[in-house]
């Protein structure tokens, strides 16, 4: 694939990665002159309709998303049996590479990365797209620190049916959610479970569940508790461990209800008052919805072993019938036991009617009030909420409870004292202000730390550094100690590499400029650099300089060569190195237009051919032509402005192979009328070959034929010069 151009537009430069379904290449968009990533479906799947549908589904899923933390899809196409997707190229590395190099990562960096992943998932879930394969391999970290979520190859609409392949669950088993491993319908909480595992791996440097086979790992997702991350890395704050434990609950309803809710926890988990918050607790065991049969049942999605129910042996002889003498004792025994059972049940019923059941009051201090109320309600306890201001505790958090944890009768009353938070301030309007001024002055005045601010850049017409949007919005109440401020800052108008307009016609240059939203100013002048009507220079933006849309660019269009220019065509007959065998001919020329210019593409010849090279000469610039055969210099023609052409043969002066004689120059010159005719001499009749060079006067334009042919049966050529006027 390297060097191949897909769709006549995307040149494949290098392979940069790949997975089980596709290979990823670095490419170049020839039309827009930018780097791209090209994902190509593996060759073994080009006839598999299911894989082709999944491949197209990836493009459709990702193309419906537009978010700074989601890799953009530019194009999708098919060329013969090659199916490809063209995506945004991210210069950087994967999160998997980062974990291998540096794990465990610092807490602040891990939260920043996880928060951006969560932001991308919130956008995808809002658009009814479930990723279903969140793992470090699918997270790209740009050189600017921006996180990009990619590889929606097994994403599906939130209401679509479950996707499996030949009886196996699609995805990466180490990052499976329990419902994913069971093959049941997966939703947004499944992506949040996988994100919890990614955060666990970033902070501990290890995966929570390992096994000898994919099946054993999947069963651990279903049946085993995760090792608490603080036991692996004690530097993890309790608030961050709480996020991991909540996101990795085996019941989806006990996890975060949405990515937005999880992102709000990321925004505040590193504040001083939250870092050492109480450890999170849950009202029910992890496995109370799994009975023994559920734990060992067949899992169709991961092909666990089936269990076969034992059946009685049909050949076993029926036991001999006993005599009926035992019937009466058995009946009396049964009646007595029945009476005893009825008496026991009656006593127990009366006792239960008189006794009130007891329960343990849990510790709910530090929990959100709604969560605390739900937890106490599940234990059949009544609650009463008393609110009070508290500058140290966030709003709606329980700061005290009465009674404290103790065993009481059900329906007892528990009073919860809930914080109203500190006195709120109103957010100023910073839109249109310079972000540096806001951070240095207003944030200090408001008591907001710089660590509470998150900035992201966006294109805009405003000057770079100007605030475009802010969160919280102007006049919205906020707590200076806990507020998380997000600022969108202008990075100016988008820039792109200036296209190369040199060599184009004015109309072509205007069309190219219009495509890139550039304004052209045209200036015309004579020049040796380009023929009439061609652009020979551009200012102030040279090719590949960074330029913004709407910029003015001056182009210089040639009105033709200056009056003293001479256009001369030199014809050269060149034989192969060995008659009948292929030789490669390359031609390099220098004239008033420039030095060491390649003439066309290298040509393959097997017999003598004539090459016509056009030169433009000026009084201060003579012309020269170097002929290369099979990588070695074959001949050099010097074409002076004065009018006499000289030729020197390469290969240490040896006669070119295949010629039967020596090289000879000759000719006549005729003045006055400005016309001249040159003839080439011939020698070596035995082998029958000549190589001649015609010298002629050089008028304003003309043709000079240089060289001869090889082979005894061929006629030596005659060089001619056809002037347009003048004498020399």
FIMI-104527 format. One record per residue (C-alpha): residue in one letter; x, y, z. Coordinates in steps of 0.2 Angstrom, whole numbers, plus 5000, padded with zeros to 4 digits. Example, Ala and Ser with C-alpha at 12.3 -4.5 7.8 and 13.67 -1.06 7.14 Angstrom:
! FIMI-104527
a506249785039
s506849955036
//
This chain:
! FIMI-104527
x500050005000
x501550125003
x501550254989
x499850204983
x498550344980
x496750304985
x495350394976
x496550494966
x496850604982
x497550514997
x499450464995
x499950325007
x501550365016
x501850245030
x501050115041
x500750185059
x499650045067
x498249925065
x497049805074
x496149645070
x494949725057
x495949855049
x497649935046
x498050115049
x499250215038
x499850395038
x499350485022
x499450645013
x497850735006
x498550794989
x497050914986
x497051005003
x498950975007
x498750905024
x499150745034
x497850625037
x497650445044
x496950315032
x496150155040
x496050015027
x495049855030
x496149705030
x496249605014
x495549445022
x493849535026
x493549625009
x492249485004
x491549475022
x489949575021
x489749575040
x491549655042
x491149775028
x489549835037
x490549855053
x491849955044
x490550065037
x489650075053
x491250145061
x491350285048
x489450325051
x489550325070
x491150435071
x490550555057
x488950595067
x490050665081
x490950835081
x491950855097
x493750915101
x494050745110
x493350635096
x494450595080
x493650675065
x493050585050
x493550665033
x493050545020
x492550365017
x492750265000
x493050114991
x494350084977
x494149914969
x494249794984
x495049924995
x493849995008
x494550145017
x494150285030
x495050445030
x495250525047
x496050665057
x497950635059
x498450655077
x500350685080
x500750595097
x500550425105
x499150315112
x498750305130
x499250125130
x501050185125
x501050315139
x500450185152
x501850065147
x503150205148
x502650295164
x501350205174
x500750235187
x500350415181
x500150565192
x498450585199
x498150755192
x498750695174
x497650535175
x496050645180
x496450765166
x496450625153
x494950535160
x493950695161
x494250725142
x493750545138
x492250565149
x491850725139
x491950635123
x490850495129
x489550615135
x489450695118
x489350515110
x488050455122
x487050625119
x487050575101
x486450395105
x488150315101
x488850185113
x490750155110
x490849985117
x492749965116
x493450095127
x495250055131
x496950135131
x497350075114
x495950175107
x496450345116
x497650455107
x498650585116
x499150735105
x500850825107
x499850975114
x499050855127
x497350845119
x496450675121
x495650605106
x494450455107
x494550345091
x494050175084
x492150165084
x492350005074
x491049915085
x490050065091
x488150055089
x486650155091
x486050155109
x484350065103
x485149945091
x485249755094
x486749675102
x488149645090
x489149475091
x490249385079
x490149195077
x489549175095
x490949285103
x490749455111
x491549595101
x492749705111
x494249685122
x493949565137
x495049655150
x493949815148
x492249725147
x490849775158
x489849625166
x488349645155
x489549645140
x490349485145
x488649405147
x488149455130
x486649565136
x486149735130
x487549865134
x487150045137
x488050205142
x488550135159
x489549995150
x490650135143
x490850205160
x491350035167
x492750025154
x493250205158
x493450155176
x494650015171
x495650135161
x495850255176
x496250105187
x497650055175
x498350235173
x498450255192
x499050075197
x499950025181
x499049855181
x497349785175
x496049745188
x495649575181
x496949455174
x496749265168
x497449125158
x496049145145
x494749275139
x493449165147
x494249165164
x494449355163
x492649385158
x492049275172
x493049375184
x492149535178
x490549445183
x491049365199
x492549435208
x492849595218
x494049715211
x495649745222
x495449925229
x496650045220
x497250125235
x497949955241
x499049955225
x499450145225
x499250225242
x499550395234
x497750395226
x496550505235
x495050425243
x493950535232
x494750465216
x494650285222
x492750315225
x492550365207
x493350205201
x492350095213
x490750175208
x491050165189
x491549975191
x490049915200
x489349755193
x487549815193
x487349955180
x486050045190
x487350075204
x488650155193
x488550335187
x486950375178
x487750465164
x489450525158
x489050705163
x488750645181
x490450555181
x491250715173
x490550825187
x491450705200
x493050725190
x492950915191
x492850915210
x493750755216
x495450845218
x494850995228
x495550995246
x493850955255
x493550805244
x495250725243
x495050635260
x493150605260
x492450445267
x492550295257
x491050255247
x489850115252
x488450025243
x486749965250
x486849795242
x488149655239
x488949645222
x488149475219
x486449475227
x485649455210
x486649305206
x486149135213
x487348985211
x486548935195
x486849105188
x488649105193
x489048935184
x487748945170
x488148935151
x488749105145
x488349095126
x489349255122
x491049185128
x490648995125
x490848935143
x490648745146
x488848685147
x488248595162
x487248435159
x485948385172
x486148205179
x484748085173
x484347915182
x484947755175
x483447675166
x484247495168
x484247505187
x483147375194
x481547435203
x481747385222
x480647245228
x479047295236
x478947285255
x477547215264
x476247335270
x476647315289
x477547475289
x476147585283
x475347625300
x476947675309
x477447795295
x475647875295
x475747905314
x477547975313
x476948095299
x475448155309
x476548195324
x477848285315
x476548385306
x475748435323
x477448485329
x477748595314
x476148685315
x476448725333
x478148795330
x477448905316
x476048965327
x477349015341
x478449105328
x477049195320
x476449265337
x478249315342
x478549405325
x476849495327
x477449565344
x479249605339
x479849745328
x481349705317
x482949795319
x484249865307
x485949945307
x485950135304
x487450165291
x488650305291
x488050425278
x489050575283
x489950645267
x488650575255
x487450675244
x485850695253
x484850605240
x485950455240
x485950455259
x484050465259
x483850325247
x485050215257
x484150245273
x482450215265
x483050045258
x483349995277
x481550045281
x482150205291
x481350375291
x482350535287
x482250715291
x483350845283
x483951005292
x484951125281
x486351245287
x487651345279
x489451285280
x490951365271
x491951205272
x490751075264
x489951085247
x488051105245
x486850955247
x488250855257
x487750775273
x488850845287
x488050765302
x486850635306
x485750595322
x485850455328
x487550405323
x487850225317
x486950105329
x485649955328
x483850015330
x482049965326
x481549985308
x480450145305
x481550245317
x481950425312
x483650485306
x484050665306
x485150725292
x486050895293
x486450945276
x487651085270
x486951235260
x488751275255
x489651435257
x488951605252
x488851615233
x489551745222
x488951795204
x490151755190
x490751905180
x490651915161
x492351885154
x491851865136
x492951975124
x494351995138
x496151935137
x496351775146
x498051835154
x497251985161
x495751885169
x496951755177
x498151885184
x496852005191
x495051955192
x495351775198
x496551825212
x495151955217
x493851815218
x494951695227
x494951565213
x496551465211
x497351445194
x497151255196
x495251275195
x495351335177
x495351235162
x495751315145
x495451255128
x495751345111
x494551365097
x494651455080
x493851625080
x493951795071
x494551875088
x496351905092
x497251755100
x497051745119
x495351825118
x493951735129
x492551665118
x491451575130
x491551535149
x490751405161
x489951455173
x488951585163
x488951765168
x487851805183
x487751625188
x488151595207
x489751495211
x490851445226
x492551515224
x493351365233
x492551225223
x492051305206
x492851225190
x493051365177
x493151315159
x493651445146
x493651435128
x495051555121
x495251615103
x496851545094
x496451665080
x495851615063
x496351445057
x497951435047
x498451315033
x500051295021
x500051425007
x499751334991
x501051344977
x500351454963
x501951464953
x501851394936
x499951414935
x498951524924
x498051674931
x496351584930
x497051424938
x497851534952
x496251624955
x495251454956
x496551384969
x496451544979
x494551544979
x494651364985
x495651415000
x494751585003
x496251694998
x496151864989
x497351884975
x498152044969
x498852024951
x500352114944
x501052084927
x502852094921
x504152014909
x505251884916
x506351734910
x505651624924
x503951584916
x503151594899
x501751724895
x500251704906
x501051594919
x501351644938
x503151664941
x503151734959
x501951764974
x502151884989
x502151895004
x501651705007
x502851584999
x502251404996
x501951315012
x502051465023
x500651475036
x499251585030
x497451625036
x495851625026
x495451795019
x497251845018
x497851955003
x499251874991
x500051964977
x500451854962
x501651904947
x501051854930
x502251844916
x501951944900
x503151844891
x505051844890
x506052004888
x506352074871
x508152024871
x507751844875
x508151704862
x507151544862
x508151404854
x507651214852
x509151094852
x508850924845
x509950784850
x510050604844
x510550484857
x510850294855
x510750164868
x512350104877
x512249944868
x511149924852
x509549824855
x509649844874
x508749964885
x509550124891
x508850264903
x509150434896
x509050594908
x509250774903
x509650924914
x509751094907
x510251274912
x509651434904
x508951604908
x507551524918
x508651434930
x510051304933
x510051114934
x508251104928
x507650924924
x506950904907
x505350794908
x505450614915
x506850484912
x506550394896
x506950214891
x507650184874
x508150024864
x508750114848
x509350294844
x508050434847
x507950614844
x507650734859
x507150914857
x507551034871
x506951214871
x508051344879
x507751524883
x509351624882
x509751804888
x511251914885
x511951874902
x511451694903
x512051554890
x511251384890
x511951214893
x511251034891
x511950884900
x511350714893
x511450564905
x511450384899
x511250244912
x511750364926
x513350424917
x513650584908
x513550544889
x513750724882
x513650904886
x513051044874
x513451224877
x512251344869
x512951524870
x511851684867
x513151734854
x512551584843
x513951454842
x513451284850
x514851164856
x514750984862
x515850884873
x515650694875
x515650614892
x516350434896
x518150504897
x517950554878
x517650384872
x516550354856
x514850304861
x514550124860
x513750064844
x514550194833
x515750154820
x516750304819
x517350464828
x516350614833
x516450764821
x515750934822
x515551034806
x514451154797
x514351314789
x513751484794
x512851614784
x512651794789
x511651934782
x509951864780
x510051784797
x509851604792
x511051464793
x511251274789
x512451154797
x512950984791
x513750844801
x515250754794
x515350564794
x516750444797
x516850254800
x515950184785
x516450004791
x515350014806
x514250134798
x513850264812
x514150444815
x513950564829
x513850744823
x513550914831
x513051064821
x513651234825
x512451374820
x512151554823
x510851594837
x509551714831
x508051764842
x507351584840
x507751434830
x508151244830
x509851164833
x510050984829
x511550904838
x512150724837
x511950584824
x511350404823
x512250234825
x512150084813
x512850064796
x511150064787
x510650234795
x510850404787
x511750534798
x510650674803
x510850854797
x510750994810
x509851154805
x509451314813
x507951414808
x508151594814
x506651714816
x507751864811
x509351954814
x511151914810
x512651864821
//
